[in-house]
Amino acid sequence: MKENPDIITAIQCHHYLSHESRAQATRVCCDLLKEGGIYITFENIRPLTEDGIAIGKRYWRNFQLSYGRNENEIQKHLEHFDTGYYPITVEEHLELLRATGFKTIELFWYSYMQAGFYCIK
């Protein structure tokens, strides 16, 4: 007898995937869950505007500076935005989660360029 999990978490991993691969990975998580199961995901997200992206990157730069990273390390890290990882907006996350088949989809945490969602199958 196959047992499906009650909870699946995907923490800071799907933002490395293309749009198609992200949708496929999310669908697999939904399909694996038992009815009423909970999916929790935290991801880097894309701010809605270019100004929002600049502000988010400035905040992330300052945070890294405060923990001892040098400017060169920080610049290389910031350059991964849209090249090494591919953030989508909060609304795109919500649309993806709806399209995947979750009944309940909620944003429960959001800070600068990261967000957390929970969904119920």
Contacts in CASP RR format, 6 or more apart in sequence:
PFRMAT RR
TARGET T0000
AUTHOR 0000-0000-0000
METHOD contacts of the structure
MODEL  1
MKENPDIITAIQCHHYLSHESRAQATRVCCDLLKEGGIYITFENIRPLTE
DGIAIGKRYWRNFQLSYGRNENEIQKHLEHFDTGYYPITVEEHLELLRAT
GFKTIELFWYSYMQAGFYCIK
3 34 0 8 1.000
4 32 0 8 1.000
4 33 0 8 1.000
4 34 0 8 1.000
4 37 0 8 1.000
5 32 0 8 1.000
5 33 0 8 1.000
5 34 0 8 1.000
5 37 0 8 1.000
6 33 0 8 1.000
6 34 0 8 1.000
6 37 0 8 1.000
6 38 0 8 1.000
7 33 0 8 1.000
7 37 0 8 1.000
7 38 0 8 1.000
7 39 0 8 1.000
7 40 0 8 1.000
8 29 0 8 1.000
8 32 0 8 1.000
8 33 0 8 1.000
8 38 0 8 1.000
8 39 0 8 1.000
8 40 0 8 1.000
9 39 0 8 1.000
9 40 0 8 1.000
9 41 0 8 1.000
10 25 0 8 1.000
10 26 0 8 1.000
10 29 0 8 1.000
10 39 0 8 1.000
10 40 0 8 1.000
10 41 0 8 1.000
10 43 0 8 1.000
11 40 0 8 1.000
11 41 0 8 1.000
11 42 0 8 1.000
12 42 0 8 1.000
12 43 0 8 1.000
12 44 0 8 1.000
14 22 0 8 1.000
14 25 0 8 1.000
14 26 0 8 1.000
14 41 0 8 1.000
14 43 0 8 1.000
15 22 0 8 1.000
15 43 0 8 1.000
15 44 0 8 1.000
15 85 0 8 1.000
15 86 0 8 1.000
15 87 0 8 1.000
15 88 0 8 1.000
16 84 0 8 1.000
16 85 0 8 1.000
16 86 0 8 1.000
17 25 0 8 1.000
17 86 0 8 1.000
18 86 0 8 1.000
19 86 0 8 1.000
19 88 0 8 1.000
22 86 0 8 1.000
22 88 0 8 1.000
22 96 0 8 1.000
23 96 0 8 1.000
23 99 0 8 1.000
23 100 0 8 1.000
26 41 0 8 1.000
26 96 0 8 1.000
26 97 0 8 1.000
26 100 0 8 1.000
27 100 0 8 1.000
29 39 0 8 1.000
29 100 0 8 1.000
30 39 0 8 1.000
30 100 0 8 1.000
30 101 0 8 1.000
30 102 0 8 1.000
30 119 0 8 1.000
30 121 0 8 1.000
33 39 0 8 1.000
33 121 0 8 1.000
34 121 0 8 1.000
35 121 0 8 1.000
36 103 0 8 1.000
36 120 0 8 1.000
36 121 0 8 1.000
37 120 0 8 1.000
37 121 0 8 1.000
38 118 0 8 1.000
38 119 0 8 1.000
38 120 0 8 1.000
38 121 0 8 1.000
39 97 0 8 1.000
39 102 0 8 1.000
39 118 0 8 1.000
39 119 0 8 1.000
39 120 0 8 1.000
39 121 0 8 1.000
40 116 0 8 1.000
40 117 0 8 1.000
40 118 0 8 1.000
40 119 0 8 1.000
41 116 0 8 1.000
41 117 0 8 1.000
41 119 0 8 1.000
42 109 0 8 1.000
42 114 0 8 1.000
42 115 0 8 1.000
42 116 0 8 1.000
42 117 0 8 1.000
43 87 0 8 1.000
43 88 0 8 1.000
43 93 0 8 1.000
43 114 0 8 1.000
43 115 0 8 1.000
43 116 0 8 1.000
44 85 0 8 1.000
44 87 0 8 1.000
44 113 0 8 1.000
44 114 0 8 1.000
45 87 0 8 1.000
45 88 0 8 1.000
45 89 0 8 1.000
45 90 0 8 1.000
45 93 0 8 1.000
45 110 0 8 1.000
45 113 0 8 1.000
45 114 0 8 1.000
45 115 0 8 1.000
46 53 0 8 1.000
46 87 0 8 1.000
46 88 0 8 1.000
46 89 0 8 1.000
46 92 0 8 1.000
46 113 0 8 1.000
47 53 0 8 1.000
47 55 0 8 1.000
47 56 0 8 1.000
47 89 0 8 1.000
47 112 0 8 1.000
47 113 0 8 1.000
48 89 0 8 1.000
53 81 0 8 1.000
53 113 0 8 1.000
55 112 0 8 1.000
56 112 0 8 1.000
56 113 0 8 1.000
57 78 0 8 1.000
57 81 0 8 1.000
57 113 0 8 1.000
59 112 0 8 1.000
59 113 0 8 1.000
60 78 0 8 1.000
60 112 0 8 1.000
60 113 0 8 1.000
61 74 0 8 1.000
61 78 0 8 1.000
64 73 0 8 1.000
64 74 0 8 1.000
64 77 0 8 1.000
65 71 0 8 1.000
65 74 0 8 1.000
69 77 0 8 1.000
81 87 0 8 1.000
87 113 0 8 1.000
88 96 0 8 1.000
90 107 0 8 1.000
90 110 0 8 1.000
90 115 0 8 1.000
93 107 0 8 1.000
93 115 0 8 1.000
93 117 0 8 1.000
94 105 0 8 1.000
94 107 0 8 1.000
94 117 0 8 1.000
97 105 0 8 1.000
97 117 0 8 1.000
97 119 0 8 1.000
98 105 0 8 1.000
101 121 0 8 1.000
102 119 0 8 1.000
102 120 0 8 1.000
102 121 0 8 1.000
103 119 0 8 1.000
103 120 0 8 1.000
103 121 0 8 1.000
104 118 0 8 1.000
104 119 0 8 1.000
104 120 0 8 1.000
105 117 0 8 1.000
105 118 0 8 1.000
105 119 0 8 1.000
106 117 0 8 1.000
106 118 0 8 1.000
106 119 0 8 1.000
107 115 0 8 1.000
107 116 0 8 1.000
107 117 0 8 1.000
108 116 0 8 1.000
108 117 0 8 1.000
108 118 0 8 1.000
109 115 0 8 1.000
109 116 0 8 1.000
110 116 0 8 1.000
END
